[in-house]
């Protein structure tokens, strides 16, 4: 892999090991509450892509402390990034966003803020607030694009056009805010050529980093229904590795790779079953990419 990993990038940027603390700050999503759609993206679980985020409270410092306590033994003398992961973390009144963001960056051990959101939830007021926070501690915004293929986007019920993604990246970059883009390989109906087109598209947009995921099916999602009806199959590990390498080859050398795989909660995993062994998957991918 010619690109830097996120661990390498953070060490260069902050001068130490940095770990993300994933928290659920109590947001919802316009693709769930009826503003854009209902039910969310067809692969989205009830946790809104925040299966491993600390939640159960809306006291942000408390959530951060709880998340930190679970990982601090792994990261002696390191620092942390507050990661607002679950659902759409720019989808709320601006005063509420301001309160949450400032609470998230208030602990001394927090060196930055990562915000997961949708490109269609970045109004001018939100962008200005993000710019304000970015002047205090670095902000990165993670956009769940998944694919540039409009037909696939409609099937997965994404709820916005790819053009909206390009506009969002431009607006964020103009304000000096780092952008990380999520891409899913193996979406129904897509080929390796589609995956590479998406990688090239996000590179053209100017994304700073990428998170790669393979498509997995979680229990209780609309995707599960289509899978059980035989409308598509999930990738084998070998297929995913081959596709991942093609996408990495299509990205510039200065793109930071934040993730080369993603996994859902084992208790809800329907397919592919090989993804349940994360250690094996990572070892295989790392060896393949070398």
C-alpha positions as CSV (number, residue, x, y, z in Angstrom):
1,X,0.0,0.0,0.0
2,X,1.5,3.3,-1.1
3,X,-0.6,5.5,1.1
4,X,-0.1,6.3,4.8
5,X,-2.3,4.5,7.4
6,X,-4.3,6.6,9.8
7,X,-2.0,5.5,12.6
8,X,1.1,6.8,10.7
9,X,-0.7,10.0,9.8
10,X,-1.8,10.7,13.4
11,X,1.6,10.1,14.8
12,X,3.1,12.6,12.3
13,X,0.4,15.1,13.0
14,X,0.2,14.9,16.8
15,X,3.6,13.4,17.7
16,X,2.1,10.5,19.6
17,X,-0.2,7.5,19.3
18,X,-3.8,8.7,18.9
19,X,-7.0,6.7,19.4
20,X,-10.5,7.5,18.5
21,X,-13.2,7.5,21.2
22,X,-16.5,6.7,19.5
23,X,-19.6,8.0,21.1
24,X,-23.3,8.2,20.4
25,X,-24.3,11.8,21.1
26,X,-28.0,11.2,20.6
27,X,-28.5,12.3,17.0
28,X,-31.0,11.0,14.5
29,X,-30.9,11.1,10.7
30,X,-33.0,12.9,8.1
31,X,-33.2,9.6,6.2
32,X,-35.1,8.2,9.2
33,X,-37.3,10.9,10.6
34,X,-39.1,11.6,7.3
35,X,-37.3,14.8,6.2
36,X,-35.4,12.9,3.4
37,X,-36.8,9.4,3.9
38,X,-37.7,6.7,6.4
39,X,-35.8,3.6,7.5
40,X,-32.4,4.9,6.6
41,X,-30.0,3.3,4.2
42,X,-31.0,-0.3,3.6
43,X,-27.8,-1.7,5.3
44,X,-28.0,0.6,8.3
45,X,-28.7,-1.1,11.7
46,X,-30.7,0.4,14.5
47,X,-27.5,1.9,15.9
48,X,-26.9,4.0,12.8
49,X,-23.4,2.7,12.1
50,X,-22.5,3.3,15.7
51,X,-22.5,-0.3,17.0
52,X,-19.4,0.2,18.9
53,X,-20.0,3.7,20.2
54,X,-20.5,4.5,23.8
55,X,-24.0,5.7,24.5
56,X,-26.8,5.6,27.1
57,X,-26.1,9.2,28.3
58,X,-26.0,12.6,26.7
59,X,-23.3,13.9,29.0
60,X,-20.5,14.1,26.4
61,X,-17.5,14.2,28.9
62,X,-19.0,11.2,30.7
63,X,-19.3,9.3,27.4
64,X,-15.7,10.1,26.5
65,X,-14.4,9.0,29.9
66,X,-16.3,5.7,29.5
67,X,-14.9,5.1,26.1
68,X,-11.4,6.1,27.2
69,X,-11.5,3.7,30.2
70,X,-12.0,0.8,27.8
71,X,-8.9,1.5,25.7
72,X,-6.4,3.5,27.8
73,X,-4.4,0.5,28.7
74,X,-3.6,0.1,25.0
75,X,-2.4,3.7,24.5
76,X,0.0,4.7,27.3
77,X,1.2,8.3,26.8
78,X,-1.2,8.8,23.9
79,X,-4.0,11.2,23.1
80,X,-7.5,10.9,21.8
81,X,-9.9,12.2,19.2
82,X,-13.6,12.5,20.1
83,X,-15.5,10.7,17.4
84,X,-19.2,11.5,17.0
85,X,-20.1,8.3,15.1
86,X,-23.7,7.2,15.3
87,X,-26.3,8.6,12.9
88,X,-26.0,12.2,11.4
89,X,-23.9,14.3,13.8
90,X,-24.6,17.7,12.1
91,X,-28.4,17.2,12.1
92,X,-29.7,19.4,14.9
93,X,-30.3,23.0,15.8
94,X,-27.0,25.0,15.7
95,X,-27.1,25.8,19.4
96,X,-27.3,22.1,20.3
97,X,-24.4,21.4,17.9
98,X,-22.3,24.1,19.4
99,X,-22.9,22.7,22.9
100,X,-22.1,19.1,21.9
101,X,-19.0,20.0,19.9
102,X,-17.5,22.2,22.6
103,X,-18.2,19.6,25.2
104,X,-16.5,17.0,23.0
105,X,-13.2,19.0,22.7
106,X,-13.1,20.3,26.3
107,X,-11.1,17.5,27.9
108,X,-7.3,18.1,27.8
109,X,-6.6,14.6,26.4
110,X,-8.8,15.3,23.3
111,X,-6.7,16.6,20.5
112,X,-9.3,16.6,17.7
113,X,-12.9,16.1,16.7
114,X,-14.2,13.7,14.1
115,X,-17.8,14.0,13.0
116,X,-19.7,11.4,11.0
117,X,-22.5,13.0,8.9
118,X,-24.3,13.2,5.5
119,X,-23.2,15.7,2.8
120,X,-26.8,17.1,2.7
121,X,-26.6,18.1,6.3
122,X,-23.9,20.8,6.0
123,X,-25.7,24.2,5.9
124,X,-23.7,27.4,6.0
125,X,-24.3,27.8,9.8
126,X,-23.0,24.3,10.4
127,X,-20.0,24.9,8.2
128,X,-19.1,28.1,10.0
129,X,-19.4,26.3,13.4
130,X,-17.1,23.6,12.2
131,X,-14.6,26.2,11.0
132,X,-14.8,27.9,14.4
133,X,-14.1,24.6,16.2
134,X,-11.3,23.8,13.7
135,X,-9.5,26.9,14.8
136,X,-9.4,25.5,18.4
137,X,-8.7,21.8,17.7
138,X,-8.5,20.0,14.4
139,X,-11.9,18.8,12.9
140,X,-12.4,16.1,10.4
141,X,-15.7,15.4,8.8
142,X,-16.6,11.8,7.7
143,X,-19.1,11.6,4.8
144,X,-20.9,8.4,4.1
145,X,-20.8,8.4,0.3
146,X,-20.5,4.6,-0.3
147,X,-20.6,4.9,-4.1
148,X,-20.7,7.4,-6.9
149,X,-23.1,5.2,-8.9
150,X,-26.5,7.0,-8.8
151,X,-28.4,3.8,-9.6
152,X,-26.8,2.0,-6.6
153,X,-27.4,5.1,-4.4
154,X,-31.1,4.9,-5.2
155,X,-31.2,1.2,-4.4
156,X,-29.5,1.6,-1.0
157,X,-31.9,4.6,-0.2
158,X,-29.0,7.0,0.3
159,X,-31.3,10.0,-0.2
160,X,-29.0,12.4,-1.9
161,X,-27.2,12.7,-5.3
162,X,-23.5,12.3,-5.7
163,X,-23.3,16.0,-6.8
164,X,-24.3,16.9,-3.2
165,X,-21.2,15.0,-2.0
166,X,-18.9,16.9,-4.4
167,X,-20.4,20.2,-3.2
168,X,-20.0,19.3,0.5
169,X,-16.3,18.3,0.0
170,X,-15.6,21.6,-1.8
171,X,-17.3,23.6,1.0
172,X,-15.4,21.8,3.7
173,X,-12.0,22.1,2.0
174,X,-12.5,25.8,1.4
175,X,-12.7,26.2,5.1
176,X,-9.6,24.1,5.8
177,X,-11.6,21.2,7.2
178,X,-10.3,17.6,6.7
179,X,-12.6,15.2,4.8
180,X,-12.8,11.5,5.1
181,X,-15.0,9.5,2.8
182,X,-16.6,6.1,3.4
183,X,-16.7,3.6,0.5
184,X,-18.5,0.3,0.4
185,X,-17.3,-2.5,-1.9
186,X,-19.7,-5.2,-2.9
187,X,-22.9,-3.3,-3.1
188,X,-25.6,-5.2,-5.1
189,X,-25.2,-4.8,-8.8
190,X,-21.7,-3.3,-8.7
191,X,-18.5,-4.6,-10.2
192,X,-14.9,-3.9,-9.5
193,X,-15.0,-1.2,-12.2
194,X,-17.7,0.6,-10.2
195,X,-15.6,0.4,-7.0
196,X,-12.6,1.9,-8.9
197,X,-14.9,4.6,-10.3
198,X,-15.9,5.6,-6.8
199,X,-12.3,5.7,-5.6
200,X,-11.4,7.9,-8.6
201,X,-14.4,10.1,-7.9
202,X,-13.5,10.8,-4.3
203,X,-9.9,11.5,-5.3
204,X,-11.2,14.0,-7.8
205,X,-13.4,15.6,-5.2
206,X,-10.4,16.1,-3.0
207,X,-11.0,13.9,0.0
208,X,-8.1,13.7,2.4
209,X,-8.8,10.2,3.6
210,X,-10.9,7.1,2.9
211,X,-12.5,4.4,4.9
212,X,-13.1,1.2,3.0
213,X,-15.8,-1.3,4.0
214,X,-17.1,-4.5,2.5
215,X,-20.8,-4.9,2.4
216,X,-22.0,-7.0,5.3
217,X,-25.6,-7.9,6.2
218,X,-27.0,-7.2,9.6
219,X,-30.0,-8.8,11.1
220,X,-33.1,-6.6,11.0
221,X,-32.1,-4.5,8.1
222,X,-33.9,-4.2,4.8
223,X,-30.7,-5.5,3.2
224,X,-31.2,-8.7,5.1
225,X,-34.5,-9.3,3.4
226,X,-33.0,-8.9,-0.1
227,X,-30.1,-11.2,0.8
228,X,-32.3,-13.9,2.1
229,X,-34.4,-13.7,-1.0
230,X,-31.2,-14.3,-3.1
231,X,-31.2,-11.0,-4.8
232,X,-27.4,-10.6,-4.3
233,X,-24.4,-12.4,-2.7
234,X,-21.7,-11.1,-0.4
235,X,-18.1,-10.9,-1.5
236,X,-15.6,-13.6,-0.6
237,X,-12.6,-12.3,1.3
238,X,-10.3,-12.9,-1.7
239,X,-12.6,-10.9,-3.9
240,X,-12.7,-8.0,-1.4
241,X,-8.9,-8.0,-1.2
242,X,-8.5,-7.8,-5.0
243,X,-11.1,-5.0,-5.3
244,X,-9.5,-3.1,-2.4
245,X,-6.1,-3.2,-4.0
246,X,-7.5,-1.9,-7.3
247,X,-9.2,1.0,-5.4
248,X,-6.0,1.8,-3.5
249,X,-4.1,1.9,-6.7
250,X,-6.5,4.4,-8.0
251,X,-6.0,6.8,-5.1
252,X,-3.2,9.4,-4.8
253,X,-0.3,8.7,-2.6
254,X,-1.2,11.4,-0.1
255,X,-4.6,9.9,0.6
256,X,-4.8,8.7,4.2
257,X,-6.3,5.3,4.6
258,X,-8.3,5.3,7.8
259,X,-9.7,1.8,7.4
260,X,-9.3,-1.2,5.1
261,X,-12.2,-3.2,6.5
262,X,-15.3,-2.8,8.6
263,X,-17.3,-5.2,10.7
264,X,-20.7,-5.2,12.3
265,X,-21.7,-6.6,15.7
266,X,-21.2,-10.4,15.6
267,X,-24.6,-11.0,17.3
268,X,-26.4,-9.4,14.4
269,X,-24.1,-10.6,11.5
270,X,-26.0,-12.5,8.8
271,X,-23.3,-12.5,6.1
272,X,-20.5,-12.8,5.1
273,X,-19.6,-15.1,8.0
274,X,-15.9,-14.8,7.3
275,X,-16.0,-11.2,8.5
276,X,-16.7,-12.5,12.0
277,X,-13.0,-13.2,12.5
278,X,-11.6,-9.7,12.3
279,X,-8.0,-10.7,13.2
280,X,-7.9,-13.2,10.3
281,X,-9.4,-10.7,7.9
282,X,-6.9,-7.9,8.8
283,X,-4.0,-10.3,8.6
284,X,-5.1,-11.6,5.2
285,X,-5.6,-8.0,3.8
286,X,-2.4,-6.7,5.2
287,X,-0.4,-9.6,3.7
288,X,-2.2,-9.3,0.4
289,X,-1.6,-5.6,0.1
290,X,2.1,-6.1,0.9
